C-alpha cells in the first residue's frame, strides 16, 4: 500500500463507520431493545424487578410476594411467587395472612415517557397448590389502569 493512498483509505473506513453507526441508531436491533431497563407498575409507583406487588394498595391486604423472576425483558417477565391475602377476621388489623404459590407473567409492554413498562399481570396457582374454594386459582390485573387511577 502506498502512503499517498492512506488518506483515501482512512476516509473510506470513516465513511463506512459513520454509515454503520447511523444505521444502528435509526434501526436498533432487538438485542439493544431487550437490553433496555424494563419496569412495571405497583399501585401509584413504578418498580424494577419487584419482589412484591400489591393489589390492595390502600391497606396492603392482597397481592403477590416473594417473587423470583426467571425472565425479565421488554417482551415480558416470568417468575414464581406467592399470592397472598388477609382474611380480615374478625377485622383486617387482627386478620391472618394466607398464601399459595403461583406462576406470574407480566406482559403488554408499553412505552411511557421513554421507558418500557410491563402493564399486565397474569397469575395461576402452581400445580398441587391447595387453594381455598372461595379464592380464584388464576387471574389477570391491568397494572397500568390502576396506576393511572391512583395518579389522578
N, C-alpha and C positions, 0 to 999 in steps of 0.2 A: 504494500500500500504506500502510495506517495504521500508525503507530508502536505502537499498542496491540496489533496483531496480530503484532509481531515476536517476542515470547517464544514464542508458539504455533508460529510458523513454524520458529524455531531448534530448538525441542523436537521437532517433527516430523522435521526433517532429521537431528537427532541420533539419533532412533529408527531411521530408515532406515539410517544409517551403522552403528549397532550391529548391526542385523539382518543387514546385508550382511557385516560382519566375522565374526559368529558362523557364518553360512553357509559362508564360506570356511574357517574353522577346522575345522568339522565335516565338510566335504566338499571337500578340497583338489583343485584341478584337476590334470590330467595335467602341465601346464606346471610347476606347483610341485613335483610328484613328480619330473619329469625334471631339474629344476634341483638336486636334492639330490646331494651329493657321493657318488660311487659308487666302491667298492673291489673288489679281488679278492684271492684268497689266493695266497701264494707260499711254499711249504713251511710253516714254522711262523709266518710273519709275514703281514701284510696289506699291500697296496700300492694306490696310486692311480696309474693310467695307467703301469704299469711298462714299461720298455723291455726288460726281460729277465725271464723266468720260468723257474724250474728244475723239471725232472722228477726229476733225480737230486740230491736235496737234500744227501745226505751228502758227496758229493765234487764236485758241480757238473759232472759229466761229460756231462749231456744236458739239453736244454731248448729254449727259444725266445729269440732275441736280436734286437737291432736293430729292435725293434717300433716302428712308427709307426702310431698309432691314427688312423683316419679317422672313426670314430664312437665315442662313449663316453657312455652314459647308463644309466638304470636299467632299460631294456628289453634292453640288450645292448651289446656293443662289437665293432668290426671293425677289423682292421689287417693290415698286411703286415710280415713279419719273416723271420727265418731259423730253421730247425730245425737245431740243432747237436748233435753228439755227439763223444766222444773214442773213437778206435779202440782205445785201450789196448794198443797194440802197440809193444814187447814186453810192457809193463805200463803202467797208467794214467798214472803220473808221467812216463813217456817217450813216451806216445802223442801222436798228432796230432789236432787238432780238424778236423772237416769240417762242411759245412753246405749246405743248399739253401733257396731262397726259398719261403715258404709264405704262404697267407692264413690269418689267425687270427680265430676268432669266440669271444667269451665270451658265455655265456648262463646261464640258470637263476638269475635274480635271487632273492635271499633276504634276509630281514631278520634281523640278528643284533645284539642289544643296541642296537637303534635305528638301525643303519646298514645301508645296502644293499650287498650283495656279489654279484658275478657269480661263480658257483661252478663252472661247467663250461667247459672249453676244447675247441674243435674246430678242427682244422687240416688243411690239404690243400696239397700241393705245387702251385705255380703251373704253369700250362701251359708246357711246354717245358723245365722244370727236369729235370736229369739226377739221378735218384735211384738210388743203388746198389741192386742186386737184393735185397740182404739187409736193406734198410730199408723201413719202411712209407711209403707215399706220402700217407697220411692217418691220422687217429686222433682219439680223444677221451680226456679225462682229467678225472676228478672232483676238482677242486682242493680243495673243501671236505672231502671224505672224507680226503684226505691231510693236510690241515691239522689235522683232528680227531685223526688218528692221531699226528701229530707232537706235538700238545699233551698227549696223555695219557701 
